[in-house]
Amino acid sequence: MNKPNFFAKHFNYFNKSINSLLEKNLNKLNFNNLTNLAKNNKLILTFVAVFVLFVSYLLIPTFYKQSDLSIELKNQMKNKFNLNFQLSENFNYNLFPRPHFTIFDSAIKDGETQISKVKNLKIFITIKNLFSIENLEINKVIIENANFNLDSKSYHFFIKILENDFKDKILKIRNSNIFFRNNENEVLFINKILDMNYYYDFKQSKNISYSKNKLFNLPYSIELINDFEKNFFYSILNFNLSNFQIENVLNYSKDIKTGESQITLNKNKSTVRYKTNKNFFEFNFFDKLESPTFLYEGNFNFNPFYSTFEGNTEKINLNYFFDTNSMLIQLLKTQMFNKQNIDFKLKINAKNIFNNFDFVDFSINSKIQDGLIDIDKTSFKWKNFIDFKIEESLIYVKNGELVLDGKLSIDINNYNELYKYLLTPRNYRKEIKNIDLNFTYNFDQKIANLNDIKIDKKIDTILNKILGNVLLKKDNLQNKIYLKNLLNDAIKNYFG
């Protein structure tokens, strides 16, 4: 069988089937069936007419005068959300998913200062009465792809929005950025807003803001609640990846505001009590009121900016300083602290190091001045037999990795105890009083480069070659074995 005959046969079969169906249904037609059909057509026509009228009603805003519409929307945004918008004349009106205006390339002003450019603004309206512009009512606003520029004068912009009444409206901000700037208009850091929502919670009878964000590529969420009756401001901050949460309560009834934060890191809990106004921020940080294992005090002065942080603790966890995934390391790698106008001093004294009780009397000293970060005068001891002190140090970023340069001075008070710990053969146990060296430590690669090593003021080239590169392991036990073997090799070559 050829193809033309095949198609012709099936076409004839299909044609006969259609004719048969038509004959059967036409034979069933009578006066009653025609009457029912007419009635059904009336219903269909009525439905079509109502639908056309409804769509025509929804399309009324397309006939508004654009200049009048811009003024009305701007006034309502000011009255309902306390947002001062500059609206462009680039409008679109859309019916789906609900009637709304889409406005491109608008801006938000705080007083006379423009603080945001908004690429895409959607303003949703109710359909109660669309016959005139004066009857328009906004019930939802979505801001998308916006860049907010905030500084010390406008930092509270998102908190002030909570002062509005959100019982009959919603505000959303999506896929936007917040640029926090200093007085010189330099960007300190960028916060990515993934999804932010302002709404009224009828169960709690309070305005709530909940947002998902990213800061230094760390995802976090924050919930804000403003209790106008009690003059309290609540917030809950969650960094899910690091099991880090901060619950905060702020009393703003007086000029000097007071607050308390409960901090949870993994299963460890601590408290921060503070007071603040537009000029300063002071705090106390501790784990418990009675016999605290740590107590820190600090202050931030905003104009001019300077800060101090001091504290004492039973033991300190150095993972916060050396773990490449720690928040501190990530913040330092952003170089946000390398600014000329930052003046910061830190001093922490710890009796022991967490998970390593061989090291005692650890004292961290650090400062940020003139855009430089150092840990000069940081010191610690090893079993009271050896004293370590760091000088001429500098923390900086090189090729995207965090690096520490400095000089290390080692004073050996009891060399016999050192040899016992290293299990050094007796014929190599000669007196050593002092070791000086320069070092470079790469936090990302966990590699220490040692050079210009002097033992009792003398340089040995073989010793410098052996101790040139120290590669630290993840496991503490591996590090101990590795360092013991490395130091014994150096001692054997130096005294052999």
Beta strands, then each sheet from edge to edge (+ up, - down):
strand 1: 84-86
strand 2: 91-94
strand 3: 100-110
strand 4: 113-125
strand 5: 138-150
strand 6: 170-181
strand 7: 187-201
strand 8: 206-215
strand 9: 218-227
strand 10: 232-239
strand 11: 244-251
strand 12: 257-265
strand 13: 268-276
strand 14: 280-286
strand 15: 294-302
strand 16: 305-316
strand 17: 344-353
strand 18: 356-369
strand 19: 372-374
strand 20: 379-382
strand 21: 386-398
strand 22: 401-412
strand 23: 434-442
strand 24: 447-455
strand 25: 458-459
strand 26: 469-471
sheet 1: 1+ 3- 2+
sheet 2: 1+ 3- 4+ 5- 6- 7+ 8- 9+ 10- 11+ 12- 13+ 14- 15+ 16- 17- 18+ 19-
sheet 3: 1+ 3- 4+ 5- 6- 7+ 8- 9+ 10- 11+ 12- 13+ 14- 15+ 16- 17- 18+ 20- 21+ 22- 23+ 24- 25+
sheet 4: 1+ 3- 4+ 5- 6- 7+ 8- 9+ 10- 11+ 12- 13+ 14- 15+ 16- 17- 18+ 20- 21+ 22- 23+ 24- 26+
end
